[in-house]
Amino acid sequence: MNYRQTPEGTYVIGTEATWWHNFIGGSEVTVLVAGKPITGHGVIITDDSAKHDQYGRQLAGFSWRWFSKSLKIIEITPQA
């Protein structure tokens, strides 16, 4: 699992684990990021190939071409 925070403040998580299914249709979530709990709304990026590719490149860098089919991308928008 890997994560990044976007300039807009959302968190992007990349995983190959099967728990990504929990985010189909969106889900409220609390995750620990650098030891701090972040509560927000998480969605799996499946229908937006441009966003999936953009986030995947941010997470995996040059290796993205090897992970592009297996890495699932989750976007978490923190609560205000």
mmCIF file of the N, C-alpha and C atoms, coordinates in Angstrom:
data_MODEL
# 
_entry.id   MODEL 
# 
loop_
_atom_site.group_PDB 
_atom_site.id 
_atom_site.type_symbol 
_atom_site.label_atom_id 
_atom_site.label_alt_id 
_atom_site.label_comp_id 
_atom_site.label_asym_id 
_atom_site.label_entity_id 
_atom_site.label_seq_id 
_atom_site.pdbx_PDB_ins_code 
_atom_site.Cartn_x 
_atom_site.Cartn_y 
_atom_site.Cartn_z 
_atom_site.occupancy 
_atom_site.B_iso_or_equiv 
_atom_site.pdbx_formal_charge 
_atom_site.auth_seq_id 
_atom_site.auth_comp_id 
_atom_site.auth_asym_id 
_atom_site.auth_atom_id 
_atom_site.pdbx_PDB_model_num 
ATOM 1   N N  . MET A 1 1  ? 0.845   -1.169 0.000   1.00 0.00 ? 1  MET A N  1 
ATOM 2   C CA . MET A 1 1  ? 0.000   0.000  0.000   1.00 0.00 ? 1  MET A CA 1 
ATOM 3   C C  . MET A 1 1  ? 0.893   1.235  0.000   1.00 0.00 ? 1  MET A C  1 
ATOM 4   N N  . ASN A 1 2  ? 0.488   2.238  -0.730  1.00 0.00 ? 2  ASN A N  1 
ATOM 5   C CA . ASN A 1 2  ? 1.229   3.484  -0.858  1.00 0.00 ? 2  ASN A CA 1 
ATOM 6   C C  . ASN A 1 2  ? 0.213   4.616  -0.835  1.00 0.00 ? 2  ASN A C  1 
ATOM 7   N N  . TYR A 1 3  ? 0.600   5.796  -0.374  1.00 0.00 ? 3  TYR A N  1 
ATOM 8   C CA . TYR A 1 3  ? -0.330  6.923  -0.388  1.00 0.00 ? 3  TYR A CA 1 
ATOM 9   C C  . TYR A 1 3  ? 0.406   8.214  -0.702  1.00 0.00 ? 3  TYR A C  1 
ATOM 10  N N  . ARG A 1 4  ? -0.364  9.185  -1.141  1.00 0.00 ? 4  ARG A N  1 
ATOM 11  C CA . ARG A 1 4  ? 0.112   10.553 -1.371  1.00 0.00 ? 4  ARG A CA 1 
ATOM 12  C C  . ARG A 1 4  ? -1.026  11.499 -1.015  1.00 0.00 ? 4  ARG A C  1 
ATOM 13  N N  . GLN A 1 5  ? -0.669  12.713 -0.628  1.00 0.00 ? 5  GLN A N  1 
ATOM 14  C CA . GLN A 1 5  ? -1.665  13.757 -0.446  1.00 0.00 ? 5  GLN A CA 1 
ATOM 15  C C  . GLN A 1 5  ? -1.563  14.700 -1.626  1.00 0.00 ? 5  GLN A C  1 
ATOM 16  N N  . THR A 1 6  ? -2.701  14.995 -2.249  1.00 0.00 ? 6  THR A N  1 
ATOM 17  C CA . THR A 1 6  ? -2.714  15.886 -3.402  1.00 0.00 ? 6  THR A CA 1 
ATOM 18  C C  . THR A 1 6  ? -2.648  17.332 -2.932  1.00 0.00 ? 6  THR A C  1 
ATOM 19  N N  . PRO A 1 7  ? -2.305  18.272 -3.819  1.00 0.00 ? 7  PRO A N  1 
ATOM 20  C CA . PRO A 1 7  ? -2.316  19.691 -3.447  1.00 0.00 ? 7  PRO A CA 1 
ATOM 21  C C  . PRO A 1 7  ? -3.705  20.168 -2.988  1.00 0.00 ? 7  PRO A C  1 
ATOM 22  N N  . GLU A 1 8  ? -4.760  19.491 -3.438  1.00 0.00 ? 8  GLU A N  1 
ATOM 23  C CA . GLU A 1 8  ? -6.128  19.861 -3.039  1.00 0.00 ? 8  GLU A CA 1 
ATOM 24  C C  . GLU A 1 8  ? -6.485  19.326 -1.649  1.00 0.00 ? 8  GLU A C  1 
ATOM 25  N N  . GLY A 1 9  ? -5.633  18.487 -1.064  1.00 0.00 ? 9  GLY A N  1 
ATOM 26  C CA . GLY A 1 9  ? -5.861  17.977 0.279   1.00 0.00 ? 9  GLY A CA 1 
ATOM 27  C C  . GLY A 1 9  ? -6.472  16.592 0.349   1.00 0.00 ? 9  GLY A C  1 
ATOM 28  N N  . THR A 1 10 ? -6.787  15.985 -0.789  1.00 0.00 ? 10 THR A N  1 
ATOM 29  C CA . THR A 1 10 ? -7.291  14.619 -0.761  1.00 0.00 ? 10 THR A CA 1 
ATOM 30  C C  . THR A 1 10 ? -6.124  13.650 -0.623  1.00 0.00 ? 10 THR A C  1 
ATOM 31  N N  . TYR A 1 11 ? -6.432  12.466 -0.156  1.00 0.00 ? 11 TYR A N  1 
ATOM 32  C CA . TYR A 1 11 ? -5.418  11.424 -0.037  1.00 0.00 ? 11 TYR A CA 1 
ATOM 33  C C  . TYR A 1 11 ? -5.692  10.374 -1.106  1.00 0.00 ? 11 TYR A C  1 
ATOM 34  N N  . VAL A 1 12 ? -4.639  9.894  -1.717  1.00 0.00 ? 12 VAL A N  1 
ATOM 35  C CA . VAL A 1 12 ? -4.732  8.881  -2.754  1.00 0.00 ? 12 VAL A CA 1 
ATOM 36  C C  . VAL A 1 12 ? -3.969  7.663  -2.256  1.00 0.00 ? 12 VAL A C  1 
ATOM 37  N N  . ILE A 1 13 ? -4.648  6.519  -2.244  1.00 0.00 ? 13 ILE A N  1 
ATOM 38  C CA . ILE A 1 13 ? -4.051  5.278  -1.770  1.00 0.00 ? 13 ILE A CA 1 
ATOM 39  C C  . ILE A 1 13 ? -4.011  4.290  -2.916  1.00 0.00 ? 13 ILE A C  1 
ATOM 40  N N  . GLY A 1 14 ? -2.902  3.614  -3.057  1.00 0.00 ? 14 GLY A N  1 
ATOM 41  C CA . GLY A 1 14 ? -2.773  2.542  -4.032  1.00 0.00 ? 14 GLY A CA 1 
ATOM 42  C C  . GLY A 1 14 ? -2.574  1.219  -3.316  1.00 0.00 ? 14 GLY A C  1 
ATOM 43  N N  . THR A 1 15 ? -3.339  0.207  -3.707  1.00 0.00 ? 15 THR A N  1 
ATOM 44  C CA . THR A 1 15 ? -3.221  -1.099 -3.058  1.00 0.00 ? 15 THR A CA 1 
ATOM 45  C C  . THR A 1 15 ? -3.493  -2.220 -4.051  1.00 0.00 ? 15 THR A C  1 
ATOM 46  N N  . GLU A 1 16 ? -2.928  -3.366 -3.766  1.00 0.00 ? 16 GLU A N  1 
ATOM 47  C CA . GLU A 1 16 ? -3.243  -4.577 -4.511  1.00 0.00 ? 16 GLU A CA 1 
ATOM 48  C C  . GLU A 1 16 ? -4.028  -5.546 -3.632  1.00 0.00 ? 16 GLU A C  1 
ATOM 49  N N  . ALA A 1 17 ? -4.267  -5.178 -2.373  1.00 0.00 ? 17 ALA A N  1 
ATOM 50  C CA . ALA A 1 17 ? -5.035  -6.009 -1.441  1.00 0.00 ? 17 ALA A CA 1 
ATOM 51  C C  . ALA A 1 17 ? -6.519  -6.005 -1.825  1.00 0.00 ? 17 ALA A C  1 
ATOM 52  N N  . THR A 1 18 ? -7.221  -7.037 -1.406  1.00 0.00 ? 18 THR A N  1 
ATOM 53  C CA . THR A 1 18 ? -8.622  -7.182 -1.809  1.00 0.00 ? 18 THR A CA 1 
ATOM 54  C C  . THR A 1 18 ? -9.589  -6.280 -1.059  1.00 0.00 ? 18 THR A C  1 
ATOM 55  N N  . TRP A 1 19 ? -9.156  -5.578 -0.009  1.00 0.00 ? 19 TRP A N  1 
ATOM 56  C CA . TRP A 1 19 ? -10.079 -4.733 0.738   1.00 0.00 ? 19 TRP A CA 1 
ATOM 57  C C  . TRP A 1 19 ? -10.544 -3.510 -0.051  1.00 0.00 ? 19 TRP A C  1 
ATOM 58  N N  . TRP A 1 20 ? -9.972  -3.268 -1.215  1.00 0.00 ? 20 TRP A N  1 
ATOM 59  C CA . TRP A 1 20 ? -10.416 -2.137 -2.038  1.00 0.00 ? 20 TRP A CA 1 
ATOM 60  C C  . TRP A 1 20 ? -11.894 -2.286 -2.407  1.00 0.00 ? 20 TRP A C  1 
ATOM 61  N N  . HIS A 1 21 ? -12.422 -3.498 -2.412  1.00 0.00 ? 21 HIS A N  1 
ATOM 62  C CA . HIS A 1 21 ? -13.846 -3.723 -2.724  1.00 0.00 ? 21 HIS A CA 1 
ATOM 63  C C  . HIS A 1 21 ? -14.760 -2.949 -1.769  1.00 0.00 ? 21 HIS A C  1 
ATOM 64  N N  . ASN A 1 22 ? -14.287 -2.670 -0.567  1.00 0.00 ? 22 ASN A N  1 
ATOM 65  C CA . ASN A 1 22 ? -15.089 -1.936 0.414   1.00 0.00 ? 22 ASN A CA 1 
ATOM 66  C C  . ASN A 1 22 ? -15.420 -0.520 -0.040  1.00 0.00 ? 22 ASN A C  1 
ATOM 67  N N  . PHE A 1 23 ? -14.716 -0.016 -1.042  1.00 0.00 ? 23 PHE A N  1 
ATOM 68  C CA . PHE A 1 23 ? -14.915 1.361  -1.478  1.00 0.00 ? 23 PHE A CA 1 
ATOM 69  C C  . PHE A 1 23 ? -15.785 1.479  -2.726  1.00 0.00 ? 23 PHE A C  1 
ATOM 70  N N  . ILE A 1 24 ? -16.292 0.380  -3.244  1.00 0.00 ? 24 ILE A N  1 
ATOM 71  C CA . ILE A 1 24 ? -17.198 0.441  -4.382  1.00 0.00 ? 24 ILE A CA 1 
ATOM 72  C C  . ILE A 1 24 ? -18.464 1.158  -3.932  1.00 0.00 ? 24 ILE A C  1 
ATOM 73  N N  . GLY A 1 25 ? -18.831 2.217  -4.621  1.00 0.00 ? 25 GLY A N  1 
ATOM 74  C CA . GLY A 1 25 ? -19.989 3.022  -4.239  1.00 0.00 ? 25 GLY A CA 1 
ATOM 75  C C  . GLY A 1 25 ? -19.687 4.061  -3.176  1.00 0.00 ? 25 GLY A C  1 
ATOM 76  N N  . GLY A 1 26 ? -18.468 4.079  -2.673  1.00 0.00 ? 26 GLY A N  1 
ATOM 77  C CA . GLY A 1 26 ? -18.061 5.061  -1.671  1.00 0.00 ? 26 GLY A CA 1 
ATOM 78  C C  . GLY A 1 26 ? -18.267 4.542  -0.258  1.00 0.00 ? 26 GLY A C  1 
ATOM 79  N N  . SER A 1 27 ? -17.488 5.058  0.665   1.00 0.00 ? 27 SER A N  1 
ATOM 80  C CA . SER A 1 27 ? -17.564 4.621  2.051   1.00 0.00 ? 27 SER A CA 1 
ATOM 81  C C  . SER A 1 27 ? -16.957 5.680  2.964   1.00 0.00 ? 27 SER A C  1 
ATOM 82  N N  . GLU A 1 28 ? -17.584 5.860  4.122   1.00 0.00 ? 28 GLU A N  1 
ATOM 83  C CA . GLU A 1 28 ? -16.982 6.721  5.132   1.00 0.00 ? 28 GLU A CA 1 
ATOM 84  C C  . GLU A 1 28 ? -15.864 5.923  5.791   1.00 0.00 ? 28 GLU A C  1 
ATOM 85  N N  . VAL A 1 29 ? -14.742 6.592  6.065   1.00 0.00 ? 29 VAL A N  1 
ATOM 86  C CA . VAL A 1 29 ? -13.563 5.874  6.531   1.00 0.00 ? 29 VAL A CA 1 
ATOM 87  C C  . VAL A 1 29 ? -12.743 6.759  7.463   1.00 0.00 ? 29 VAL A C  1 
ATOM 88  N N  . THR A 1 30 ? -12.044 6.100  8.373   1.00 0.00 ? 30 THR A N  1 
ATOM 89  C CA . THR A 1 30 ? -11.020 6.766  9.175   1.00 0.00 ? 30 THR A CA 1 
ATOM 90  C C  . THR A 1 30 ? -9.734  5.969  8.976   1.00 0.00 ? 30 THR A C  1 
ATOM 91  N N  . VAL A 1 31 ? -8.684  6.645  8.546   1.00 0.00 ? 31 VAL A N  1 
ATOM 92  C CA . VAL A 1 31 ? -7.398  6.009  8.318   1.00 0.00 ? 31 VAL A CA 1 
ATOM 93  C C  . VAL A 1 31 ? -6.326  6.735  9.122   1.00 0.00 ? 31 VAL A C  1 
ATOM 94  N N  . LEU A 1 32 ? -5.290  6.012  9.475   1.00 0.00 ? 32 LEU A N  1 
ATOM 95  C CA . LEU A 1 32 ? -4.148  6.624  10.147  1.00 0.00 ? 32 LEU A CA 1 
ATOM 96  C C  . LEU A 1 32 ? -3.119  7.011  9.093   1.00 0.00 ? 32 LEU A C  1 
ATOM 97  N N  . VAL A 1 33 ? -2.785  8.286  9.047   1.00 0.00 ? 33 VAL A N  1 
ATOM 98  C CA . VAL A 1 33 ? -1.778  8.791  8.117   1.00 0.00 ? 33 VAL A CA 1 
ATOM 99  C C  . VAL A 1 33 ? -0.707  9.474  8.956   1.00 0.00 ? 33 VAL A C  1 
ATOM 100 N N  . ALA A 1 34 ? 0.492   8.911  8.926   1.00 0.00 ? 34 ALA A N  1 
ATOM 101 C CA . ALA A 1 34 ? 1.609   9.431  9.717   1.00 0.00 ? 34 ALA A CA 1 
ATOM 102 C C  . ALA A 1 34 ? 1.213   9.558  11.189  1.00 0.00 ? 34 ALA A C  1 
ATOM 103 N N  . GLY A 1 35 ? 0.450   8.567  11.694  1.00 0.00 ? 35 GLY A N  1 
ATOM 104 C CA . GLY A 1 35 ? 0.057   8.534  13.094  1.00 0.00 ? 35 GLY A CA 1 
ATOM 105 C C  . GLY A 1 35 ? -1.136  9.397  13.460  1.00 0.00 ? 35 GLY A C  1 
ATOM 106 N N  . LYS A 1 36 ? -1.731  10.084 12.486  1.00 0.00 ? 36 LYS A N  1 
ATOM 107 C CA . LYS A 1 36 ? -2.879  10.945 12.751  1.00 0.00 ? 36 LYS A CA 1 
ATOM 108 C C  . LYS A 1 36 ? -4.127  10.361 12.090  1.00 0.00 ? 36 LYS A C  1 
ATOM 109 N N  . PRO A 1 37 ? -5.266  10.301 12.812  1.00 0.00 ? 37 PRO A N  1 
ATOM 110 C CA . PRO A 1 37 ? -6.492  9.801  12.189  1.00 0.00 ? 37 PRO A CA 1 
ATOM 111 C C  . PRO A 1 37 ? -7.075  10.833 11.217  1.00 0.00 ? 37 PRO A C  1 
ATOM 112 N N  . ILE A 1 38 ? -7.425  10.377 10.034  1.00 0.00 ? 38 ILE A N  1 
ATOM 113 C CA . ILE A 1 38 ? -8.057  11.210 9.013   1.00 0.00 ? 38 ILE A CA 1 
ATOM 114 C C  . ILE A 1 38 ? -9.418  10.582 8.716   1.00 0.00 ? 38 ILE A C  1 
ATOM 115 N N  . THR A 1 39 ? -10.487 11.334 8.900   1.00 0.00 ? 39 THR A N  1 
ATOM 116 C CA . THR A 1 39 ? -11.835 10.856 8.618   1.00 0.00 ? 39 THR A CA 1 
ATOM 117 C C  . THR A 1 39 ? -12.318 11.523 7.344   1.00 0.00 ? 39 THR A C  1 
ATOM 118 N N  . GLY A 1 40 ? -12.932 10.732 6.471   1.00 0.00 ? 40 GLY A N  1 
ATOM 119 C CA . GLY A 1 40 ? -13.424 11.294 5.220   1.00 0.00 ? 40 GLY A CA 1 
ATOM 120 C C  . GLY A 1 40 ? -14.231 10.287 4.423   1.00 0.00 ? 40 GLY A C  1 
ATOM 121 N N  . HIS A 1 41 ? -14.446 10.612 3.181   1.00 0.00 ? 41 HIS A N  1 
ATOM 122 C CA . HIS A 1 41 ? -15.212 9.775  2.259   1.00 0.00 ? 41 HIS A CA 1 
ATOM 123 C C  . HIS A 1 41 ? -14.253 9.191  1.226   1.00 0.00 ? 41 HIS A C  1 
ATOM 124 N N  . GLY A 1 42 ? -14.239 7.869  1.121   1.00 0.00 ? 42 GLY A N  1 
ATOM 125 C CA . GLY A 1 42 ? -13.345 7.202  0.183   1.00 0.00 ? 42 GLY A CA 1 
ATOM 126 C C  . GLY A 1 42 ? -14.103 6.573  -0.967  1.00 0.00 ? 42 GLY A C  1 
ATOM 127 N N  . VAL A 1 43 ? -13.530 6.670  -2.158  1.00 0.00 ? 43 VAL A N  1 
ATOM 128 C CA . VAL A 1 43 ? -14.103 6.037  -3.349  1.00 0.00 ? 43 VAL A CA 1 
ATOM 129 C C  . VAL A 1 43 ? -12.987 5.351  -4.128  1.00 0.00 ? 43 VAL A C  1 
ATOM 130 N N  . ILE A 1 44 ? -13.344 4.256  -4.768  1.00 0.00 ? 44 ILE A N  1 
ATOM 131 C CA . ILE A 1 44 ? -12.409 3.564  -5.650  1.00 0.00 ? 44 ILE A CA 1 
ATOM 132 C C  . ILE A 1 44 ? -12.489 4.223  -7.021  1.00 0.00 ? 44 ILE A C  1 
ATOM 133 N N  . ILE A 1 45 ? -11.361 4.493  -7.621  1.00 0.00 ? 45 ILE A N  1 
ATOM 134 C CA . ILE A 1 45 ? -11.328 5.127  -8.943  1.00 0.00 ? 45 ILE A CA 1 
ATOM 135 C C  . ILE A 1 45 ? -11.354 4.017  -9.992  1.00 0.00 ? 45 ILE A C  1 
ATOM 136 N N  . THR A 1 46 ? -12.528 3.808  -10.593 1.00 0.00 ? 46 THR A N  1 
ATOM 137 C CA . THR A 1 46 ? -12.664 2.762  -11.609 1.00 0.00 ? 46 THR A CA 1 
ATOM 138 C C  . THR A 1 46 ? -13.145 3.299  -12.946 1.00 0.00 ? 46 THR A C  1 
ATOM 139 N N  . ASP A 1 47 ? -13.994 4.326  -12.924 1.00 0.00 ? 47 ASP A N  1 
ATOM 140 C CA . ASP A 1 47 ? -14.624 4.804  -14.156 1.00 0.00 ? 47 ASP A CA 1 
ATOM 141 C C  . ASP A 1 47 ? -13.919 5.991  -14.796 1.00 0.00 ? 47 ASP A C  1 
ATOM 142 N N  . ASP A 1 48 ? -12.886 6.504  -14.169 1.00 0.00 ? 48 ASP A N  1 
ATOM 143 C CA . ASP A 1 48 ? -12.167 7.667  -14.687 1.00 0.00 ? 48 ASP A CA 1 
ATOM 144 C C  . ASP A 1 48 ? -10.721 7.249  -14.974 1.00 0.00 ? 48 ASP A C  1 
ATOM 145 N N  . SER A 1 49 ? -10.491 6.770  -16.194 1.00 0.00 ? 49 SER A N  1 
ATOM 146 C CA . SER A 1 49 ? -9.169  6.240  -16.527 1.00 0.00 ? 49 SER A CA 1 
ATOM 147 C C  . SER A 1 49 ? -8.078  7.308  -16.469 1.00 0.00 ? 49 SER A C  1 
ATOM 148 N N  . ALA A 1 50 ? -8.406  8.554  -16.804 1.00 0.00 ? 50 ALA A N  1 
ATOM 149 C CA . ALA A 1 50 ? -7.406  9.621  -16.750 1.00 0.00 ? 50 ALA A CA 1 
ATOM 150 C C  . ALA A 1 50 ? -6.975  9.880  -15.302 1.00 0.00 ? 50 ALA A C  1 
ATOM 151 N N  . LYS A 1 51 ? -7.943  9.936  -14.386 1.00 0.00 ? 51 LYS A N  1 
ATOM 152 C CA . LYS A 1 51 ? -7.627  10.154 -12.973 1.00 0.00 ? 51 LYS A CA 1 
ATOM 153 C C  . LYS A 1 51 ? -6.875  8.942  -12.410 1.00 0.00 ? 51 LYS A C  1 
ATOM 154 N N  . HIS A 1 52 ? -7.307  7.746  -12.781 1.00 0.00 ? 52 HIS A N  1 
ATOM 155 C CA . HIS A 1 52 ? -6.631  6.519  -12.338 1.00 0.00 ? 52 HIS A CA 1 
ATOM 156 C C  . HIS A 1 52 ? -5.167  6.541  -12.775 1.00 0.00 ? 52 HIS A C  1 
ATOM 157 N N  . ASP A 1 53 ? -4.927  6.914  -14.016 1.00 0.00 ? 53 ASP A N  1 
ATOM 158 C CA . ASP A 1 53 ? -3.565  6.974  -14.540 1.00 0.00 ? 53 ASP A CA 1 
ATOM 159 C C  . ASP A 1 53 ? -2.748  8.075  -13.859 1.00 0.00 ? 53 ASP A C  1 
ATOM 160 N N  . GLN A 1 54 ? -3.351  9.244  -13.676 1.00 0.00 ? 54 GLN A N  1 
ATOM 161 C CA . GLN A 1 54 ? -2.658  10.368 -13.033 1.00 0.00 ? 54 GLN A CA 1 
ATOM 162 C C  . GLN A 1 54 ? -2.238  9.995  -11.608 1.00 0.00 ? 54 GLN A C  1 
ATOM 163 N N  . TYR A 1 55 ? -3.181  9.484  -10.825 1.00 0.00 ? 55 TYR A N  1 
ATOM 164 C CA . TYR A 1 55 ? -2.872  9.102  -9.449  1.00 0.00 ? 55 TYR A CA 1 
ATOM 165 C C  . TYR A 1 55 ? -1.881  7.939  -9.414  1.00 0.00 ? 55 TYR A C  1 
ATOM 166 N N  . GLY A 1 56 ? -2.053  6.990  -10.313 1.00 0.00 ? 56 GLY A N  1 
ATOM 167 C CA . GLY A 1 56 ? -1.137  5.847  -10.358 1.00 0.00 ? 56 GLY A CA 1 
ATOM 168 C C  . GLY A 1 56 ? 0.293   6.266  -10.624 1.00 0.00 ? 56 GLY A C  1 
ATOM 169 N N  . ARG A 1 57 ? 0.474   7.211  -11.521 1.00 0.00 ? 57 ARG A N  1 
ATOM 170 C CA . ARG A 1 57 ? 1.827   7.713  -11.806 1.00 0.00 ? 57 ARG A CA 1 
ATOM 171 C C  . ARG A 1 57 ? 2.410   8.433  -10.587 1.00 0.00 ? 57 ARG A C  1 
ATOM 172 N N  . GLN A 1 58 ? 1.562   9.149  -9.840  1.00 0.00 ? 58 GLN A N  1 
ATOM 173 C CA . GLN A 1 58 ? 2.038   9.828  -8.631  1.00 0.00 ? 58 GLN A CA 1 
ATOM 174 C C  . GLN A 1 58 ? 2.455   8.809  -7.572  1.00 0.00 ? 58 GLN A C  1 
ATOM 175 N N  . LEU A 1 59 ? 1.746   7.697  -7.505  1.00 0.00 ? 59 LEU A N  1 
ATOM 176 C CA . LEU A 1 59 ? 2.038   6.681  -6.494  1.00 0.00 ? 59 LEU A CA 1 
ATOM 177 C C  . LEU A 1 59 ? 3.204   5.778  -6.869  1.00 0.00 ? 59 LEU A C  1 
ATOM 178 N N  . ALA A 1 60 ? 3.260   5.355  -8.123  1.00 0.00 ? 60 ALA A N  1 
ATOM 179 C CA . ALA A 1 60 ? 4.232   4.338  -8.529  1.00 0.00 ? 60 ALA A CA 1 
ATOM 180 C C  . ALA A 1 60 ? 5.372   4.875  -9.378  1.00 0.00 ? 60 ALA A C  1 
ATOM 181 N N  . GLY A 1 61 ? 5.257   6.109  -9.857  1.00 0.00 ? 61 GLY A N  1 
ATOM 182 C CA . GLY A 1 61 ? 6.322   6.688  -10.670 1.00 0.00 ? 61 GLY A CA 1 
ATOM 183 C C  . GLY A 1 61 ? 6.577   5.889  -11.940 1.00 0.00 ? 61 GLY A C  1 
ATOM 184 N N  . PHE A 1 62 ? 7.845   5.674  -12.243 1.00 0.00 ? 62 PHE A N  1 
ATOM 185 C CA . PHE A 1 62 ? 8.232   4.969  -13.457 1.00 0.00 ? 62 PHE A CA 1 
ATOM 186 C C  . PHE A 1 62 ? 7.672   3.545  -13.493 1.00 0.00 ? 62 PHE A C  1 
ATOM 187 N N  . SER A 1 63 ? 7.491   2.935  -12.321 1.00 0.00 ? 63 SER A N  1 
ATOM 188 C CA . SER A 1 63 ? 6.990   1.554  -12.231 1.00 0.00 ? 63 SER A CA 1 
ATOM 189 C C  . SER A 1 63 ? 5.516   1.432  -12.591 1.00 0.00 ? 63 SER A C  1 
ATOM 190 N N  . TRP A 1 64 ? 4.835   2.550  -12.817 1.00 0.00 ? 64 TRP A N  1 
ATOM 191 C CA . TRP A 1 64 ? 3.395   2.531  -13.077 1.00 0.00 ? 64 TRP A CA 1 
ATOM 192 C C  . TRP A 1 64 ? 3.021   1.586  -14.211 1.00 0.00 ? 64 TRP A C  1 
ATOM 193 N N  . ARG A 1 65 ? 3.821   1.504  -15.237 1.00 0.00 ? 65 ARG A N  1 
ATOM 194 C CA . ARG A 1 65 ? 3.463   0.639  -16.365 1.00 0.00 ? 65 ARG A CA 1 
ATOM 195 C C  . ARG A 1 65 ? 3.372   -0.827 -15.947 1.00 0.00 ? 65 ARG A C  1 
ATOM 196 N N  . TRP A 1 66 ? 4.093   -1.227 -14.901 1.00 0.00 ? 66 TRP A N  1 
ATOM 197 C CA . TRP A 1 66 ? 4.015   -2.606 -14.420 1.00 0.00 ? 66 TRP A CA 1 
ATOM 198 C C  . TRP A 1 66 ? 2.821   -2.815 -13.485 1.00 0.00 ? 66 TRP A C  1 
ATOM 199 N N  . PHE A 1 67 ? 2.416   -1.764 -12.786 1.00 0.00 ? 67 PHE A N  1 
ATOM 200 C CA . PHE A 1 67 ? 1.346   -1.881 -11.800 1.00 0.00 ? 67 PHE A CA 1 
ATOM 201 C C  . PHE A 1 67 ? -0.013  -1.395 -12.300 1.00 0.00 ? 67 PHE A C  1 
ATOM 202 N N  . SER A 1 68 ? -0.082  -0.824 -13.478 1.00 0.00 ? 68 SER A N  1 
ATOM 203 C CA . SER A 1 68 ? -1.300  -0.150 -13.931 1.00 0.00 ? 68 SER A CA 1 
ATOM 204 C C  . SER A 1 68 ? -2.528  -1.051 -13.958 1.00 0.00 ? 68 SER A C  1 
ATOM 205 N N  . LYS A 1 69 ? -2.356  -2.341 -14.183 1.00 0.00 ? 69 LYS A N  1 
ATOM 206 C CA . LYS A 1 69 ? -3.503  -3.254 -14.231 1.00 0.00 ? 69 LYS A CA 1 
ATOM 207 C C  . LYS A 1 69 ? -3.879  -3.794 -12.855 1.00 0.00 ? 69 LYS A C  1 
ATOM 208 N N  . SER A 1 70 ? -2.900  -3.944 -11.953 1.00 0.00 ? 70 SER A N  1 
ATOM 209 C CA . SER A 1 70 ? -3.172  -4.582 -10.667 1.00 0.00 ? 70 SER A CA 1 
ATOM 210 C C  . SER A 1 70 ? -3.397  -3.608 -9.515  1.00 0.00 ? 70 SER A C  1 
ATOM 211 N N  . LEU A 1 71 ? -2.854  -2.391 -9.602  1.00 0.00 ? 71 LEU A N  1 
ATOM 212 C CA . LEU A 1 71 ? -2.965  -1.443 -8.503  1.00 0.00 ? 71 LEU A CA 1 
ATOM 213 C C  . LEU A 1 71 ? -4.335  -0.776 -8.519  1.00 0.00 ? 71 LEU A C  1 
ATOM 214 N N  . LYS A 1 72 ? -5.043  -0.857 -7.408  1.00 0.00 ? 72 LYS A N  1 
ATOM 215 C CA . LYS A 1 72 ? -6.342  -0.203 -7.258  1.00 0.00 ? 72 LYS A CA 1 
ATOM 216 C C  . LYS A 1 72 ? -6.109  1.137  -6.581  1.00 0.00 ? 72 LYS A C  1 
ATOM 217 N N  . ILE A 1 73 ? -6.778  2.171  -7.083  1.00 0.00 ? 73 ILE A N  1 
ATOM 218 C CA . ILE A 1 73 ? -6.593  3.529  -6.587  1.00 0.00 ? 73 ILE A CA 1 
ATOM 219 C C  . ILE A 1 73 ? -7.830  3.955  -5.806  1.00 0.00 ? 73 ILE A C  1 
ATOM 220 N N  . ILE A 1 74 ? -7.613  4.416  -4.575  1.00 0.00 ? 74 ILE A N  1 
ATOM 221 C CA . ILE A 1 74 ? -8.679  4.898  -3.697  1.00 0.00 ? 74 ILE A CA 1 
ATOM 222 C C  . ILE A 1 74 ? -8.412  6.360  -3.409  1.00 0.00 ? 74 ILE A C  1 
ATOM 223 N N  . GLU A 1 75 ? -9.443  7.183  -3.537  1.00 0.00 ? 75 GLU A N  1 
ATOM 224 C CA . GLU A 1 75 ? -9.338  8.614  -3.259  1.00 0.00 ? 75 GLU A CA 1 
ATOM 225 C C  . GLU A 1 75 ? -10.145 8.907  -1.993  1.00 0.00 ? 75 GLU A C  1 
ATOM 226 N N  . ILE A 1 76 ? -9.501  9.519  -0.994  1.00 0.00 ? 76 ILE A N  1 
ATOM 227 C CA . ILE A 1 76 ? -10.175 9.861  0.256   1.00 0.00 ? 76 ILE A CA 1 
ATOM 228 C C  . ILE A 1 76 ? -10.207 11.378 0.393   1.00 0.00 ? 76 ILE A C  1 
ATOM 229 N N  . THR A 1 77 ? -11.419 11.903 0.489   1.00 0.00 ? 77 THR A N  1 
ATOM 230 C CA . THR A 1 77 ? -11.623 13.342 0.696   1.00 0.00 ? 77 THR A CA 1 
ATOM 231 C C  . THR A 1 77 ? -11.899 13.556 2.176   1.00 0.00 ? 77 THR A C  1 
ATOM 232 N N  . PRO A 1 78 ? -10.983 14.232 2.905   1.00 0.00 ? 78 PRO A N  1 
ATOM 233 C CA . PRO A 1 78 ? -11.190 14.452 4.332   1.00 0.00 ? 78 PRO A CA 1 
ATOM 234 C C  . PRO A 1 78 ? -12.411 15.327 4.610   1.00 0.00 ? 78 PRO A C  1 
ATOM 235 N N  . GLN A 1 79 ? -13.025 15.094 5.759   1.00 0.00 ? 79 GLN A N  1 
ATOM 236 C CA . GLN A 1 79 ? -14.139 15.945 6.188   1.00 0.00 ? 79 GLN A CA 1 
ATOM 237 C C  . GLN A 1 79 ? -13.597 17.312 6.572   1.00 0.00 ? 79 GLN A C  1 
ATOM 238 N N  . ALA A 1 80 ? -14.386 18.323 6.299   1.00 0.00 ? 80 ALA A N  1 
ATOM 239 C CA . ALA A 1 80 ? -13.959 19.704 6.618   1.00 0.00 ? 80 ALA A CA 1 
ATOM 240 C C  . ALA A 1 80 ? -14.122 20.005 8.087   1.00 0.00 ? 80 ALA A C  1 
# 
